[in-house]
Amino acid sequence: MSSAPPNCQSRAVAWSSRLGHLAVANNVGTVTIREVDWSAVDQGIPGSLDNVKKTLFKDLKKAEWIECMSYSPCGNYLAIGSHDNTVYLLDTKTYSTKSKTCKLTGHSSFITALDWSLDSSYIRSVCGAYELLFFNAKTKKRDPKGPSNTVETVWADQTCKLGWNVQGIFPPGCDGSHINRCAMTKD
């Protein structure tokens, strides 16, 4: 709906206070990492958020936009949910797209939300086809038994709109498209 070109529009941002990194994704699939000096931002210094460290990710073949991103609680990874049905897992030490990118596949539609476990060992994600999938971050593979294997898991956040802990968020008579994402307090 914006008159700005897609490469100037953002759909997803992620912040890591541990690293001081702000990840910004635009509508053509590019993610940039900015090193943020919050003292400069607090002082209102112009351009404080413009310090781009790296342009790290662009799927040139598909050029699909990024719908969601989240840093792992440990700060070692950035998970990127793309409209090419893939969750990309990047190592934050290098943000290299050549050797450190891992593609977590299995969804049949675009990724709408993803959550990290508090210990950074699991990712759960939801797609446009209303699939809730689980990925083991250590093995970097989909865990078909994820719902059973994560029963006792404490999640760092709750943006996925599917699962036992968010039952009842859909009003009667609506389909899944009425709610895109959710958020839950820690308490």
N, C-alpha and C positions, 0 to 999 in steps of 0.2 A: 504494500500500500504506500510505500515511501517513493518519493521522486528521486532519491539518491540512488546511484548505481549499486548493484548487489555487493560489490567489493567494499562498499562504504557502509553497509548495513550489518549489524551484529545480531545474532540470535542467541548466542551463548557466551557466558563468561565464567571463569573459575578463578578463585583466589586461594593461594597458599600462604598463610601467615608464617609458616615455618621457613619457607624459601624466600618470601618477599616477591613472589611472582604472580602476575596477573595474566591469565590466558584469555585471549579475545578471539572469537571465531566469527568470520564473516559469512555471507550467503553464497560464496563460491567455493567454500571448503578450505579456506586458508586459516590457519591458527597462528597468531603471533604471541610471543611470550614477552612481557614487559617487566623489567626490574623496577619495582616501585619503591621510592623513598617517601614513606608516609609523612615524614617530618616536612618535606617540601610541599606535599599535597596539603597538609594541615595549615601551612603558612600561606597557601594560595598562590604559590609560585607557578606562573603560566607554563604549560607544557610538561608538568610533573608526571603525567601519565603517558607521555609520548616516548619514553625511553624504551625502544624496542630492542630486545636482546637478540631474538631470533625469529625468523619466519620459518616454522618448522614443519608444517604439514600441508600438503595439497595433493589431492587425488586428481591428477591431471586427466586421467582417462574418463572419469565420471563427473568431476567437478560438482559433487553433491554438497549441500550445505550441512553444517554441524548444528544439531538440535540441542545437545546437552554435553557438558563436560564437568569433571570433578577430579580434584586432586585426592590421592589416597591420604588417610590420616597420618601415615608415616612420612609422607612427603616424597616418597621414592617414585611415584607413578602419577601420570595424568591419564585418565580415561576419557575418551572422546567418543560420543555417540553420533553417528553419521546417518544421513539419509540414503547411504548405499547399503543399509542393513547390517552394518559392521560396527563393533566397538573396537576402537584402536587403543592400545595400551602403550604409552610412551614412558621411557626411563627418563626421569627429570635431571639426571646427572649430565646428559648430553643433548637431550631432545633430538637425537639423531633419527631421521626417517629412514636411514639405510639399514643400520644394523640393530637398532634397539626397538623398532616398531613391531608390535605383535598384533595380529588381527584376530579378534575373538568373533567367531562366526556361528551361525545357527538360526538367527532370526529370519523370518520370511517377509519382514517389512522394515520401514525406517525406525530407528531408535528414538524413543520419546523421553526416556528417563533412565538414569542409572544411579545406583547407590553402592557405597563401599561398606564393608564390615569394619567395625571399630579397630580390629587388629590388622586391617589391610590384606586379609587373606582371601576374601571373596568379593565379587561384584555381582549384583543382580541388576537386570535390565528389563525394560518393557519396550515393546515395539508397537507400530501402528496396527498390527494384526492381533493385538491383545495377548501376546505371549509374554510370560514372565520366565526368563531364563537365568541360570546361575553359572558363573565362571569362577574357577579356582585361579586366583592371581599368581600363586606360586608355580603351578604347572602350566599356566596360560592355556588352559583348555576348558571347554564347556563341561559342566558337571551335570549329567542327566538326573542324578540323584540329589541335586542341589536343594530342593525343598526339604528333603529328609535330613540331609547332611548339615543344614543350617538352622535347624529347629532351635538350638540353644545360642545361635549367633546374635551378638549385639551389633546393631547396625549404626554406623556413624551418622547417617541421615536417612530420611524417608521421603523420596520424591516419586518412587514407583507407585502408580495408582492401582496396582493389583497385589493381592496377598491377604493373608489372614488379618493382619493388623490394620488394614484399611477398609475392611468390610463395612458397608453402610454409607460410603461416601457418594454413591451414585443415587440420585433421586429416582423415585419410581417412574417407570415409563421412558427413561432415557437410554440411549445406547452409550457405548464406551467413549464416543467422541465428544461428549459434553464436558468431560474433565480430562485435561491433558496431563497434568502433573499435580502432585500434592506436596505438602510440607507438614511436618509434625514436630512439636516441641520435644525437647529431650526429657521432660518430666510428664 
